[in-house]
Amino acid sequence: MKILRTPDERFADLSGYPFSPHYAQLGALRVHYLDEGPRDAAPVVMLHGEPTWSYLYRKMIPIVAGVGHRVIAPDFVGFGRSDKPAAREDYTYQKHVDWMRELLFDCLDLQKVTLVCQDWGGLIGLRLLAEHGDRFDRAVAANALLPTGDGEPGPAFLAWKNFSQRVPEFPTSKILDRATTIELSDAVRAAYDAPFPDESFKAGARQFPMLVPVTPDDPAAPANRAAWEALLRFEKPFLTAFSDGDPVTASYEPILRRIPGCEGQPHTTIRNAGHFLQEDQGEELARVVNDFIATTRALPGVEIAASEGHSS
């Protein structure tokens, strides 16, 4: 397997991203993650979407870590500061799940996790939640999904999938521009382009749309169906916090609310936000996460470090 590594200088002095890098070696692959806040606090794991990286959570991390939570924000293999296999066939849905499982549980041995997931962060994170429910205390799904291929994917996703495969140059920062309600600055656009010096680094970004199950016979469909069987028994707190402006994932919110842990939770809609709501309204989503942790920490079976508290 040919592996590409984005030069460190591409990540120097990025706008609004003062965090120190951390790395774990997963076989031949070096995977990057952020680790902010007290190391002995219960972790909040933030999983990004396509084609972003942990930079997407830069507005949220200081707010969540600031009230005493430990925040772990990985870069998926093929994204951010993580290594990038050069061949598209090196990427599968199952490999992505396995890579994150190895990082979060084998390398970091995380327990009592609060999951925050969006886009592909949901496709990977909700699989981990279903398969390792004992590792998690709660979850927040924000513009997230876990498709099995048994339903219609919707025109917005099909248009995105078609675009992602046909466009001659994969326009990373322009994709962010089109899926946010705010206008991104040149510096922010440069940060989203930073992981990809040229097209050869974008195999993972190109392949991700092809890995979403859209037919019943998709290779990932059986594992996702099994995950749904587990999620429909998941009774720990589960919150949906979708935006009001995402045609790709909007139809999945009522599906996720079938999870038993959703009952009685203060589900919310993040206003004035598109697909990448962390970019549009990151501070508001961070406050939702902090409040959700604070209000559910006293529930049976859910324990949070005594030092953690409410957001301001």
Summary of the structure (lengths in Angstrom):
residues: 312
radius of gyration: 17.9
end to end distance: 47.8
largest distance: 52.9
contacts: 1081
relative contact order: 0.17
helix: 40%
strand: 17%
